[in-house]
Amino acid sequence: QVQLVESGGGLVQPGGSLRLSCAASGITFRFRFNTMGWYRQAPGNQRELVGTITSGGTTNYADSVKGRFTISRDNTKNTVYLQMNSLKPEDTAVYYCYLGAATMEYWGQGTQVTVSS
């Protein structure tokens, strides 16, 4: 069974940086081609895309984070990272790790990111 475990959230001042990590376990040969990424949900809002990265390294970002956030992955560790720079208060949300493969979708438990002075 695929499980995703996030880490790295916390409180940061505006303009600061954070790095989130998400380690996937239970990745079998069936799921070797997959897309991993991050979504976020702020209070009162729907969950929205932050960005994704395929197992081949192709990335996709929401317009709101382009130029500030970078997604990367280590396929040997089945881990995806989200480097967040120039953080703004509107980036405050619960960030969820995502993995899509073989018509299945999996989600992490979420990690809180709060941007505040």
Biopython code that builds the backbone (N, CA, C, O; Angstrom):
import numpy as np
from Bio.PDB.StructureBuilder import StructureBuilder

atoms = [
    (1, "GLN", "N", (0.850, -1.183, 0.000)),
    (1, "GLN", "CA", (0.000, 0.000, 0.000)),
    (1, "GLN", "C", (0.889, 1.238, 0.000)),
    (1, "GLN", "O", (1.865, 1.322, 0.746)),
    (2, "VAL", "N", (0.531, 2.195, -0.852)),
    (2, "VAL", "CA", (1.314, 3.425, -0.942)),
    (2, "VAL", "C", (0.996, 4.332, 0.240)),
    (2, "VAL", "O", (-0.169, 4.558, 0.568)),
    (3, "GLN", "N", (2.032, 4.843, 0.866)),
    (3, "GLN", "CA", (1.882, 5.816, 1.950)),
    (3, "GLN", "C", (2.806, 6.992, 1.691)),
    (3, "GLN", "O", (3.934, 6.825, 1.226)),
    (4, "LEU", "N", (2.311, 8.185, 2.000)),
    (4, "LEU", "CA", (3.083, 9.414, 1.820)),
    (4, "LEU", "C", (3.227, 10.104, 3.169)),
    (4, "LEU", "O", (2.245, 10.292, 3.887)),
    (5, "VAL", "N", (4.441, 10.476, 3.507)),
    (5, "VAL", "CA", (4.710, 11.132, 4.785)),
    (5, "VAL", "C", (5.439, 12.441, 4.522)),
    (5, "VAL", "O", (6.549, 12.460, 3.990)),
    (6, "GLU", "N", (4.785, 13.543, 4.909)),
    (6, "GLU", "CA", (5.357, 14.872, 4.698)),
    (6, "GLU", "C", (6.122, 15.330, 5.930)),
    (6, "GLU", "O", (5.878, 14.873, 7.046)),
    (7, "SER", "N", (7.050, 16.242, 5.696)),
    (7, "SER", "CA", (7.765, 16.887, 6.788)),
    (7, "SER", "C", (8.258, 18.249, 6.312)),
    (7, "SER", "O", (8.356, 18.505, 5.112)),
    (8, "GLY", "N", (8.568, 19.128, 7.284)),
    (8, "GLY", "CA", (9.206, 20.387, 6.951)),
    (8, "GLY", "C", (8.342, 21.617, 7.082)),
    (8, "GLY", "O", (8.829, 22.723, 6.846)),
    (9, "GLY", "N", (7.086, 21.478, 7.445)),
    (9, "GLY", "CA", (6.249, 22.656, 7.608)),
    (9, "GLY", "C", (6.626, 23.437, 8.843)),
    (9, "GLY", "O", (7.463, 23.002, 9.634)),
    (10, "GLY", "N", (6.002, 24.607, 9.009)),
    (10, "GLY", "CA", (6.271, 25.417, 10.182)),
    (10, "GLY", "C", (5.883, 26.851, 9.991)),
    (10, "GLY", "O", (5.152, 27.199, 9.063)),
    (11, "LEU", "N", (6.382, 27.691, 10.886)),
    (11, "LEU", "CA", (6.112, 29.127, 10.869)),
    (11, "LEU", "C", (7.326, 29.852, 10.306)),
    (11, "LEU", "O", (8.461, 29.590, 10.704)),
    (12, "VAL", "N", (7.075, 30.764, 9.378)),
    (12, "VAL", "CA", (8.166, 31.519, 8.767)),
    (12, "VAL", "C", (7.694, 32.945, 8.524)),
    (12, "VAL", "O", (6.505, 33.182, 8.309)),
    (13, "GLN", "N", (8.617, 33.887, 8.557)),
    (13, "GLN", "CA", (8.264, 35.281, 8.311)),
    (13, "GLN", "C", (8.114, 35.530, 6.810)),
    (13, "GLN", "O", (8.690, 34.805, 5.999)),
    (14, "PRO", "N", (7.345, 36.550, 6.442)),
    (14, "PRO", "CA", (7.247, 36.912, 5.013)),
    (14, "PRO", "C", (8.629, 37.164, 4.421)),
    (14, "PRO", "O", (9.482, 37.809, 5.029)),
    (15, "GLY", "N", (8.820, 36.633, 3.215)),
    (15, "GLY", "CA", (10.120, 36.739, 2.563)),
    (15, "GLY", "C", (11.058, 35.599, 2.869)),
    (15, "GLY", "O", (12.115, 35.472, 2.251)),
    (16, "GLY", "N", (10.678, 34.768, 3.821)),
    (16, "GLY", "CA", (11.520, 33.649, 4.223)),
    (16, "GLY", "C", (11.350, 32.437, 3.325)),
    (16, "GLY", "O", (10.645, 32.477, 2.318)),
    (17, "SER", "N", (12.019, 31.351, 3.719)),
    (17, "SER", "CA", (12.025, 30.117, 2.940)),
    (17, "SER", "C", (11.710, 28.915, 3.817)),
    (17, "SER", "O", (11.974, 28.910, 5.019)),
    (18, "LEU", "N", (11.144, 27.904, 3.187)),
    (18, "LEU", "CA", (10.913, 26.603, 3.825)),
    (18, "LEU", "C", (11.106, 25.530, 2.765)),
    (18, "LEU", "O", (10.936, 25.775, 1.571)),
    (19, "ARG", "N", (11.461, 24.343, 3.221)),
    (19, "ARG", "CA", (11.569, 23.199, 2.320)),
    (19, "ARG", "C", (10.735, 22.059, 2.866)),
    (19, "ARG", "O", (10.951, 21.597, 3.986)),
    (20, "LEU", "N", (9.786, 21.610, 2.069)),
    (20, "LEU", "CA", (8.962, 20.460, 2.430)),
    (20, "LEU", "C", (9.513, 19.209, 1.756)),
    (20, "LEU", "O", (10.060, 19.258, 0.654)),
    (21, "SER", "N", (9.350, 18.093, 2.450)),
    (21, "SER", "CA", (9.733, 16.796, 1.904)),
    (21, "SER", "C", (8.561, 15.842, 2.015)),
    (21, "SER", "O", (7.734, 15.960, 2.920)),
    (22, "CYS", "N", (8.494, 14.903, 1.098)),
    (22, "CYS", "CA", (7.455, 13.882, 1.135)),
    (22, "CYS", "C", (8.070, 12.572, 0.670)),
    (22, "CYS", "O", (8.512, 12.443, -0.472)),
    (23, "ALA", "N", (8.089, 11.603, 1.578)),
    (23, "ALA", "CA", (8.646, 10.288, 1.272)),
    (23, "ALA", "C", (7.523, 9.301, 1.015)),
    (23, "ALA", "O", (6.597, 9.177, 1.817)),
    (24, "ALA", "N", (7.607, 8.612, -0.085)),
    (24, "ALA", "CA", (6.606, 7.613, -0.459)),
    (24, "ALA", "C", (7.133, 6.215, -0.187)),
    (24, "ALA", "O", (8.285, 5.904, -0.486)),
    (25, "SER", "N", (6.286, 5.382, 0.379)),
    (25, "SER", "CA", (6.625, 3.981, 0.593)),
    (25, "SER", "C", (5.578, 3.117, -0.109)),
    (25, "SER", "O", (4.480, 3.581, -0.416)),
    (26, "GLY", "N", (5.930, 1.859, -0.357)),
    (26, "GLY", "CA", (4.999, 0.960, -1.022)),
    (26, "GLY", "C", (4.925, 1.162, -2.519)),
    (26, "GLY", "O", (3.956, 0.750, -3.156)),
    (27, "ILE", "N", (5.966, 1.811, -3.101)),
    (27, "ILE", "CA", (5.984, 2.041, -4.541)),
    (27, "ILE", "C", (6.465, 0.767, -5.228)),
    (27, "ILE", "O", (7.654, 0.448, -5.209)),
    (28, "THR", "N", (5.543, 0.057, -5.823)),
    (28, "THR", "CA", (5.888, -1.173, -6.509)),
    (28, "THR", "C", (6.209, -0.890, -7.975)),
    (28, "THR", "O", (6.112, 0.243, -8.445)),
    (29, "PHE", "N", (6.593, -1.954, -8.684)),
    (29, "PHE", "CA", (6.930, -1.813, -10.104)),
    (29, "PHE", "C", (5.749, -1.239, -10.883)),
    (29, "PHE", "O", (5.949, -0.525, -11.865)),
    (30, "ARG", "N", (4.542, -1.537, -10.465)),
    (30, "ARG", "CA", (3.331, -1.051, -11.139)),
    (30, "ARG", "C", (3.250, 0.478, -11.112)),
    (30, "ARG", "O", (2.699, 1.094, -12.024)),
    (31, "PHE", "N", (3.808, 1.081, -10.056)),
    (31, "PHE", "CA", (3.715, 2.525, -9.875)),
    (31, "PHE", "C", (5.021, 3.242, -10.218)),
    (31, "PHE", "O", (5.237, 4.380, -9.802)),
    (32, "ARG", "N", (5.883, 2.575, -10.972)),
    (32, "ARG", "CA", (7.196, 3.163, -11.191)),
    (32, "ARG", "C", (7.122, 4.445, -12.019)),
    (32, "ARG", "O", (7.966, 5.327, -11.861)),
    (33, "PHE", "N", (6.125, 4.560, -12.899)),
    (33, "PHE", "CA", (5.911, 5.799, -13.640)),
    (33, "PHE", "C", (4.806, 6.563, -12.924)),
    (33, "PHE", "O", (3.652, 6.134, -12.927)),
    (34, "ASN", "N", (5.143, 7.672, -12.322)),
    (34, "ASN", "CA", (4.154, 8.360, -11.515)),
    (34, "ASN", "C", (4.390, 9.857, -11.537)),
    (34, "ASN", "O", (5.441, 10.335, -11.967)),
    (35, "THR", "N", (3.419, 10.567, -11.076)),
    (35, "THR", "CA", (3.518, 12.011, -10.884)),
    (35, "THR", "C", (3.392, 12.289, -9.400)),
    (35, "THR", "O", (2.451, 11.828, -8.754)),
    (36, "MET", "N", (4.322, 13.027, -8.867)),
    (36, "MET", "CA", (4.256, 13.463, -7.470)),
    (36, "MET", "C", (4.158, 14.975, -7.434)),
    (36, "MET", "O", (4.528, 15.659, -8.389)),
    (37, "GLY", "N", (3.665, 15.479, -6.342)),
    (37, "GLY", "CA", (3.571, 16.925, -6.264)),
    (37, "GLY", "C", (2.938, 17.395, -4.979)),
    (37, "GLY", "O", (2.834, 16.663, -3.995)),
    (38, "TRP", "N", (2.517, 18.652, -5.023)),
    (38, "TRP", "CA", (1.987, 19.305, -3.840)),
    (38, "TRP", "C", (0.716, 20.088, -4.179)),
    (38, "TRP", "O", (0.625, 20.758, -5.207)),
    (39, "TYR", "N", (-0.241, 19.978, -3.289)),
    (39, "TYR", "CA", (-1.433, 20.801, -3.299)),
    (39, "TYR", "C", (-1.496, 21.512, -1.953)),
    (39, "TYR", "O", (-0.803, 21.135, -1.008)),
    (40, "ARG", "N", (-2.324, 22.531, -1.876)),
    (40, "ARG", "CA", (-2.495, 23.225, -0.602)),
    (40, "ARG", "C", (-3.944, 23.649, -0.426)),
    (40, "ARG", "O", (-4.699, 23.811, -1.385)),
    (41, "GLN", "N", (-4.299, 23.821, 0.851)),
    (41, "GLN", "CA", (-5.661, 24.241, 1.174)),
    (41, "GLN", "C", (-5.610, 25.213, 2.331)),
    (41, "GLN", "O", (-5.167, 24.880, 3.430)),
    (42, "ALA", "N", (-6.071, 26.420, 2.063)),
    (42, "ALA", "CA", (-6.179, 27.450, 3.099)),
    (42, "ALA", "C", (-7.579, 27.397, 3.699)),
    (42, "ALA", "O", (-8.504, 26.914, 3.046)),
    (43, "PRO", "N", (-7.757, 27.880, 4.920)),
    (43, "PRO", "CA", (-9.081, 27.857, 5.558)),
    (43, "PRO", "C", (-10.125, 28.536, 4.697)),
    (43, "PRO", "O", (-9.931, 29.662, 4.241)),
    (44, "GLY", "N", (-11.245, 27.841, 4.474)),
    (44, "GLY", "CA", (-12.332, 28.398, 3.691)),
    (44, "GLY", "C", (-12.159, 28.266, 2.192)),
    (44, "GLY", "O", (-13.042, 28.647, 1.424)),
    (45, "ASN", "N", (-11.027, 27.728, 1.773)),
    (45, "ASN", "CA", (-10.760, 27.594, 0.335)),
    (45, "ASN", "C", (-10.732, 26.129, -0.081)),
    (45, "ASN", "O", (-10.604, 25.226, 0.745)),
    (46, "GLN", "N", (-10.856, 25.923, -1.386)),
    (46, "GLN", "CA", (-10.723, 24.577, -1.907)),
    (46, "GLN", "C", (-9.242, 24.223, -2.035)),
    (46, "GLN", "O", (-8.382, 25.101, -2.100)),
    (47, "ARG", "N", (-8.966, 22.933, -2.070)),
    (47, "ARG", "CA", (-7.596, 22.476, -2.289)),
    (47, "ARG", "C", (-7.171, 22.877, -3.699)),
    (47, "ARG", "O", (-7.922, 22.697, -4.658)),
    (48, "GLU", "N", (-5.962, 23.421, -3.815)),
    (48, "GLU", "CA", (-5.483, 23.885, -5.104)),
    (48, "GLU", "C", (-4.095, 23.340, -5.408)),
    (48, "GLU", "O", (-3.324, 22.999, -4.511)),
    (49, "LEU", "N", (-3.806, 23.271, -6.689)),
    (49, "LEU", "CA", (-2.508, 22.798, -7.134)),
    (49, "LEU", "C", (-1.409, 23.788, -6.765)),
    (49, "LEU", "O", (-1.573, 24.999, -6.916)),
    (50, "VAL", "N", (-0.295, 23.263, -6.284)),
    (50, "VAL", "CA", (0.924, 24.063, -6.138)),
    (50, "VAL", "C", (1.852, 23.723, -7.293)),
    (50, "VAL", "O", (2.305, 24.608, -8.019)),
    (51, "GLY", "N", (2.127, 22.450, -7.458)),
    (51, "GLY", "CA", (2.973, 22.014, -8.556)),
    (51, "GLY", "C", (3.158, 20.516, -8.545)),
    (51, "GLY", "O", (2.950, 19.855, -7.528)),
    (52, "THR", "N", (3.558, 19.981, -9.705)),
    (52, "THR", "CA", (3.790, 18.550, -9.829)),
    (52, "THR", "C", (5.072, 18.274, -10.593)),
    (52, "THR", "O", (5.611, 19.146, -11.274)),
    (53, "ILE", "N", (5.546, 17.052, -10.468)),
    (53, "ILE", "CA", (6.735, 16.621, -11.207)),
    (53, "ILE", "C", (6.562, 15.153, -11.563)),
    (53, "ILE", "O", (6.207, 14.334, -10.716)),
    (54, "THR", "N", (6.815, 14.832, -12.822)),
    (54, "THR", "CA", (6.693, 13.440, -13.247)),
    (54, "THR", "C", (7.957, 12.664, -12.891)),
    (54, "THR", "O", (8.968, 13.245, -12.498)),
    (55, "SER", "N", (7.883, 11.356, -13.034)),
    (55, "SER", "CA", (9.060, 10.544, -12.755)),
    (55, "SER", "C", (10.178, 10.842, -13.750)),
    (55, "SER", "O", (11.343, 10.544, -13.489)),
    (56, "GLY", "N", (9.817, 11.434, -14.892)),
    (56, "GLY", "CA", (10.827, 11.831, -15.866)),
    (56, "GLY", "C", (11.380, 13.222, -15.631)),
    (56, "GLY", "O", (12.312, 13.644, -16.315)),
    (57, "GLY", "N", (10.803, 13.951, -14.652)),
    (57, "GLY", "CA", (11.338, 15.257, -14.286)),
    (57, "GLY", "C", (10.603, 16.448, -14.863)),
    (57, "GLY", "O", (11.043, 17.581, -14.662)),
    (58, "THR", "N", (9.517, 16.247, -15.562)),
    (58, "THR", "CA", (8.739, 17.361, -16.108)),
    (58, "THR", "C", (7.924, 18.007, -14.986)),
    (58, "THR", "O", (7.219, 17.328, -14.239)),
    (59, "THR", "N", (8.037, 19.333, -14.887)),
    (59, "THR", "CA", (7.362, 20.048, -13.807)),
    (59, "THR", "C", (6.219, 20.904, -14.318)),
    (59, "THR", "O", (6.168, 21.272, -15.492)),
    (60, "ASN", "N", (5.310, 21.210, -13.416)),
    (60, "ASN", "CA", (4.168, 22.064, -13.706)),
    (60, "ASN", "C", (3.872, 22.831, -12.433)),
    (60, "ASN", "O", (3.829, 22.243, -11.352)),
    (61, "TYR", "N", (3.666, 24.146, -12.545)),
    (61, "TYR", "CA", (3.435, 24.989, -11.379)),
    (61, "TYR", "C", (2.185, 25.838, -11.535)),
    (61, "TYR", "O", (1.801, 26.205, -12.645)),
    (62, "ALA", "N", (1.564, 26.140, -10.423)),
    (62, "ALA", "CA", (0.515, 27.142, -10.413)),
    (62, "ALA", "C", (1.145, 28.508, -10.668)),
    (62, "ALA", "O", (2.276, 28.769, -10.258)),
    (63, "ASP", "N", (0.402, 29.372, -11.347)),
    (63, "ASP", "CA", (0.932, 30.701, -11.663)),
    (63, "ASP", "C", (1.326, 31.470, -10.405)),
    (63, "ASP", "O", (2.273, 32.256, -10.423)),
    (64, "SER", "N", (0.604, 31.241, -9.324)),
    (64, "SER", "CA", (0.834, 32.000, -8.092)),
    (64, "SER", "C", (2.179, 31.692, -7.437)),
    (64, "SER", "O", (2.642, 32.462, -6.596)),
    (65, "VAL", "N", (2.815, 30.575, -7.810)),
    (65, "VAL", "CA", (4.077, 30.194, -7.173)),
    (65, "VAL", "C", (5.249, 30.160, -8.146)),
    (65, "VAL", "O", (6.389, 29.940, -7.738)),
    (66, "LYS", "N", (4.976, 30.377, -9.427)),
    (66, "LYS", "CA", (6.066, 30.336, -10.420)),
    (66, "LYS", "C", (7.145, 31.356, -10.079)),
    (66, "LYS", "O", (6.853, 32.508, -9.759)),
    (67, "GLY", "N", (8.391, 30.914, -10.153)),
    (67, "GLY", "CA", (9.514, 31.788, -9.845)),
    (67, "GLY", "C", (9.871, 31.849, -8.374)),
    (67, "GLY", "O", (10.923, 32.376, -8.014)),
    (68, "ARG", "N", (9.012, 31.319, -7.520)),
    (68, "ARG", "CA", (9.277, 31.324, -6.080)),
    (68, "ARG", "C", (9.446, 29.912, -5.519)),
    (68, "ARG", "O", (10.263, 29.686, -4.626)),
    (69, "PHE", "N", (8.678, 28.977, -6.042)),
    (69, "PHE", "CA", (8.712, 27.600, -5.549)),
    (69, "PHE", "C", (9.369, 26.695, -6.582)),
    (69, "PHE", "O", (9.243, 26.910, -7.788)),
    (70, "THR", "N", (10.075, 25.673, -6.087)),
    (70, "THR", "CA", (10.713, 24.705, -6.971)),
    (70, "THR", "C", (10.442, 23.299, -6.463)),
    (70, "THR", "O", (10.669, 22.991, -5.293)),
    (71, "ILE", "N", (9.955, 22.458, -7.353)),
    (71, "ILE", "CA", (9.722, 21.048, -7.025)),
    (71, "ILE", "C", (10.861, 20.218, -7.597)),
    (71, "ILE", "O", (11.308, 20.443, -8.722)),
    (72, "SER", "N", (11.319, 19.267, -6.815)),
    (72, "SER", "CA", (12.331, 18.326, -7.289)),
    (72, "SER", "C", (12.019, 16.955, -6.686)),
    (72, "SER", "O", (11.191, 16.831, -5.784)),
    (73, "ARG", "N", (12.694, 15.942, -7.197)),
    (73, "ARG", "CA", (12.456, 14.609, -6.668)),
    (73, "ARG", "C", (13.719, 13.765, -6.765)),
    (73, "ARG", "O", (14.584, 13.986, -7.612)),
    (74, "ASP", "N", (13.790, 12.782, -5.859)),
    (74, "ASP", "CA", (14.857, 11.800, -5.869)),
    (74, "ASP", "C", (14.189, 10.448, -6.075)),
    (74, "ASP", "O", (13.604, 9.892, -5.146)),
    (75, "ASN", "N", (14.274, 9.924, -7.286)),
    (75, "ASN", "CA", (13.583, 8.668, -7.587)),
    (75, "ASN", "C", (14.183, 7.487, -6.831)),
    (75, "ASN", "O", (13.499, 6.491, -6.596)),
    (76, "THR", "N", (15.450, 7.589, -6.451)),
    (76, "THR", "CA", (16.068, 6.487, -5.701)),
    (76, "THR", "C", (15.505, 6.394, -4.290)),
    (76, "THR", "O", (15.559, 5.341, -3.655)),
    (77, "LYS", "N", (14.963, 7.511, -3.806)),
    (77, "LYS", "CA", (14.392, 7.553, -2.454)),
    (77, "LYS", "C", (12.872, 7.692, -2.475)),
    (77, "LYS", "O", (12.233, 7.754, -1.425)),
    (78, "ASN", "N", (12.297, 7.741, -3.683)),
    (78, "ASN", "CA", (10.839, 7.955, -3.812)),
    (78, "ASN", "C", (10.402, 9.164, -2.976)),
    (78, "ASN", "O", (9.412, 9.109, -2.246)),
    (79, "THR", "N", (11.152, 10.234, -3.100)),
    (79, "THR", "CA", (10.906, 11.432, -2.301)),
    (79, "THR", "C", (10.777, 12.643, -3.209)),
    (79, "THR", "O", (11.536, 12.806, -4.165)),
    (80, "VAL", "N", (9.802, 13.494, -2.893)),
    (80, "VAL", "CA", (9.608, 14.744, -3.611)),
    (80, "VAL", "C", (9.813, 15.896, -2.635)),
    (80, "VAL", "O", (9.481, 15.798, -1.454)),
    (81, "TYR", "N", (10.361, 16.977, -3.149)),
    (81, "TYR", "CA", (10.671, 18.144, -2.323)),
    (81, "TYR", "C", (9.963, 19.371, -2.888)),
    (81, "TYR", "O", (9.688, 19.455, -4.085)),
    (82, "LEU", "N", (9.678, 20.310, -2.008)),
    (82, "LEU", "CA", (9.137, 21.606, -2.413)),
    (82, "LEU", "C", (9.950, 22.691, -1.717)),
    (82, "LEU", "O", (9.826, 22.895, -0.509)),
    (83, "GLN", "N", (10.774, 23.376, -2.484)),
    (83, "GLN", "CA", (11.540, 24.507, -1.965)),
    (83, "GLN", "C", (10.721, 25.768, -2.174)),
    (83, "GLN", "O", (10.395, 26.127, -3.305)),
    (84, "MET", "N", (10.393, 26.431, -1.088)),
    (84, "MET", "CA", (9.546, 27.614, -1.134)),
    (84, "MET", "C", (10.357, 28.824, -0.694)),
    (84, "MET", "O", (10.816, 28.898, 0.445)),
    (85, "ASN", "N", (10.524, 29.761, -1.602)),
    (85, "ASN", "CA", (11.256, 30.993, -1.320)),
    (85, "ASN", "C", (10.326, 32.201, -1.445)),
    (85, "ASN", "O", (9.239, 32.106, -2.014)),
    (86, "SER", "N", (10.762, 33.311, -0.918)),
    (86, "SER", "CA", (9.980, 34.553, -0.983)),
    (86, "SER", "C", (8.534, 34.321, -0.558)),
    (86, "SER", "O", (7.594, 34.735, -1.237)),
    (87, "LEU", "N", (8.382, 33.661, 0.566)),
    (87, "LEU", "CA", (7.039, 33.287, 1.022)),
    (87, "LEU", "C", (6.223, 34.525, 1.380)),
    (87, "LEU", "O", (6.745, 35.522, 1.880)),
    (88, "LYS", "N", (4.923, 34.423, 1.106)),
    (88, "LYS", "CA", (3.972, 35.497, 1.361)),
    (88, "LYS", "C", (2.910, 35.002, 2.339)),
    (88, "LYS", "O", (2.701, 33.794, 2.459)),
    (89, "PRO", "N", (2.243, 35.907, 3.033)),
    (89, "PRO", "CA", (1.171, 35.476, 3.943)),
    (89, "PRO", "C", (0.099, 34.644, 3.228)),
    (89, "PRO", "O", (-0.493, 33.744, 3.824)),
    (90, "GLU", "N", (-0.143, 34.945, 1.968)),
    (90, "GLU", "CA", (-1.164, 34.185, 1.236)),
    (90, "GLU", "C", (-0.725, 32.767, 0.887)),
    (90, "GLU", "O", (-1.521, 31.990, 0.359)),
    (91, "ASP", "N", (0.509, 32.424, 1.167)),
    (91, "ASP", "CA", (0.956, 31.040, 1.011)),
    (91, "ASP", "C", (0.587, 30.184, 2.222)),
    (91, "ASP", "O", (0.779, 28.968, 2.206)),
    (92, "THR", "N", (0.065, 30.809, 3.258)),
    (92, "THR", "CA", (-0.338, 30.066, 4.450)),
    (92, "THR", "C", (-1.432, 29.063, 4.104)),
    (92, "THR", "O", (-2.468, 29.423, 3.544)),
    (93, "ALA", "N", (-1.188, 27.799, 4.447)),
    (93, "ALA", "CA", (-2.128, 26.725, 4.108)),
    (93, "ALA", "C", (-1.601, 25.407, 4.673)),
    (93, "ALA", "O", (-0.474, 25.319, 5.159)),
    (94, "VAL", "N", (-2.436, 24.410, 4.595)),
    (94, "VAL", "CA", (-1.976, 23.037, 4.805)),
    (94, "VAL", "C", (-1.526, 22.506, 3.448)),
    (94, "VAL", "O", (-2.276, 22.554, 2.473)),
    (95, "TYR", "N", (-0.318, 22.010, 3.397)),
    (95, "TYR", "CA", (0.252, 21.509, 2.155)),
    (95, "TYR", "C", (0.185, 19.981, 2.150)),
    (95, "TYR", "O", (0.612, 19.319, 3.096)),
    (96, "TYR", "N", (-0.359, 19.446, 1.069)),
    (96, "TYR", "CA", (-0.554, 18.013, 0.939)),
    (96, "TYR", "C", (0.326, 17.457, -0.174)),
    (96, "TYR", "O", (0.395, 18.014, -1.269)),
    (97, "CYS", "N", (0.981, 16.375, 0.122)),
    (97, "CYS", "CA", (1.753, 15.651, -0.871)),
    (97, "CYS", "C", (0.800, 14.766, -1.680)),
    (97, "CYS", "O", (-0.176, 14.234, -1.150)),
    (98, "TYR", "N", (1.101, 14.621, -2.961)),
    (98, "TYR", "CA", (0.250, 13.880, -3.881)),
    (98, "TYR", "C", (1.099, 12.920, -4.707)),
    (98, "TYR", "O", (2.230, 13.224, -5.086)),
    (99, "LEU", "N", (0.521, 11.760, -4.973)),
    (99, "LEU", "CA", (1.127, 10.822, -5.918)),
    (99, "LEU", "C", (0.021, 10.224, -6.764)),
    (99, "LEU", "O", (-0.973, 9.712, -6.250)),
    (100, "GLY", "N", (0.215, 10.300, -8.084)),
    (100, "GLY", "CA", (-0.727, 9.723, -9.024)),
    (100, "GLY", "C", (-0.021, 8.711, -9.909)),
    (100, "GLY", "O", (1.029, 8.996, -10.483)),
    (101, "ALA", "N", (-0.617, 7.511, -10.015)),
    (101, "ALA", "CA", (-0.009, 6.472, -10.846)),
    (101, "ALA", "C", (-1.025, 5.388, -11.126)),
    (101, "ALA", "O", (-1.828, 5.039, -10.260)),
    (102, "ALA", "N", (-0.991, 4.851, -12.343)),
    (102, "ALA", "CA", (-1.856, 3.727, -12.708)),
    (102, "ALA", "C", (-3.310, 3.985, -12.336)),
    (102, "ALA", "O", (-3.973, 3.112, -11.776)),
    (103, "THR", "N", (-3.797, 5.152, -12.637)),
    (103, "THR", "CA", (-5.173, 5.627, -12.389)),
    (103, "THR", "C", (-5.497, 5.761, -10.903)),
    (103, "THR", "O", (-6.653, 5.996, -10.552)),
    (104, "MET", "N", (-4.521, 5.619, -10.035)),
    (104, "MET", "CA", (-4.741, 5.763, -8.592)),
    (104, "MET", "C", (-4.185, 7.103, -8.107)),
    (104, "MET", "O", (-3.267, 7.666, -8.705)),
    (105, "GLU", "N", (-4.756, 7.593, -7.023)),
    (105, "GLU", "CA", (-4.273, 8.818, -6.395)),
    (105, "GLU", "C", (-4.072, 8.567, -4.906)),
    (105, "GLU", "O", (-4.874, 7.898, -4.254)),
    (106, "TYR", "N", (-2.983, 9.121, -4.387)),
    (106, "TYR", "CA", (-2.675, 8.976, -2.973)),
    (106, "TYR", "C", (-2.317, 10.346, -2.406)),
    (106, "TYR", "O", (-1.764, 11.202, -3.097)),
    (107, "TRP", "N", (-2.648, 10.530, -1.128)),
    (107, "TRP", "CA", (-2.423, 11.823, -0.463)),
    (107, "TRP", "C", (-1.731, 11.620, 0.872)),
    (107, "TRP", "O", (-1.948, 10.626, 1.565)),
    (108, "GLY", "N", (-0.888, 12.591, 1.214)),
    (108, "GLY", "CA", (-0.310, 12.624, 2.539)),
    (108, "GLY", "C", (-1.287, 13.213, 3.541)),
    (108, "GLY", "O", (-2.399, 13.608, 3.189)),
    (109, "GLN", "N", (-0.855, 13.264, 4.798)),
    (109, "GLN", "CA", (-1.743, 13.752, 5.854)),
    (109, "GLN", "C", (-1.752, 15.277, 5.945)),
    (109, "GLN", "O", (-2.608, 15.850, 6.619)),
    (110, "GLY", "N", (-0.830, 15.920, 5.288)),
    (110, "GLY", "CA", (-0.767, 17.377, 5.274)),
    (110, "GLY", "C", (0.193, 17.929, 6.308)),
    (110, "GLY", "O", (0.370, 17.357, 7.384)),
    (111, "THR", "N", (0.809, 19.047, 5.966)),
    (111, "THR", "CA", (1.703, 19.743, 6.891)),
    (111, "THR", "C", (1.397, 21.237, 6.824)),
    (111, "THR", "O", (1.230, 21.798, 5.741)),
    (112, "GLN", "N", (1.325, 21.871, 7.987)),
    (112, "GLN", "CA", (0.931, 23.270, 8.057)),
    (112, "GLN", "C", (2.114, 24.176, 7.732)),
    (112, "GLN", "O", (3.213, 24.005, 8.260)),
    (113, "VAL", "N", (1.866, 25.136, 6.860)),
    (113, "VAL", "CA", (2.821, 26.202, 6.580)),
    (113, "VAL", "C", (2.136, 27.521, 6.926)),
    (113, "VAL", "O", (1.071, 27.838, 6.395)),
    (114, "THR", "N", (2.751, 28.275, 7.812)),
    (114, "THR", "CA", (2.207, 29.564, 8.219)),
    (114, "THR", "C", (3.240, 30.648, 7.954)),
    (114, "THR", "O", (4.373, 30.577, 8.432)),
    (115, "VAL", "N", (2.831, 31.656, 7.182)),
    (115, "VAL", "CA", (3.714, 32.776, 6.858)),
    (115, "VAL", "C", (3.160, 34.011, 7.562)),
    (115, "VAL", "O", (2.108, 34.534, 7.195)),
    (116, "SER", "N", (3.878, 34.457, 8.562)),
    (116, "SER", "CA", (3.381, 35.562, 9.383)),
    (116, "SER", "C", (4.538, 36.223, 10.110)),
    (116, "SER", "O", (5.523, 35.581, 10.476)),
    (117, "SER", "N", (4.387, 37.536, 10.308)),
    (117, "SER", "CA", (5.389, 38.254, 11.083)),
    (117, "SER", "C", (4.984, 38.348, 12.544)),
    (117, "SER", "O", (5.713, 38.924, 13.351)),
]
sb = StructureBuilder()
sb.init_structure("model")
sb.init_model(0)
sb.init_chain("A")
sb.init_seg("    ")
for serial, (resi, resn, name, xyz) in enumerate(atoms, 1):
    if name == "N":
        sb.init_residue(resn, " ", resi, " ")
    sb.init_atom(name, np.array(xyz, "f"), 0.0, 1.0, " ", f" {name:<3s}", serial, name[0])
structure = sb.get_structure()
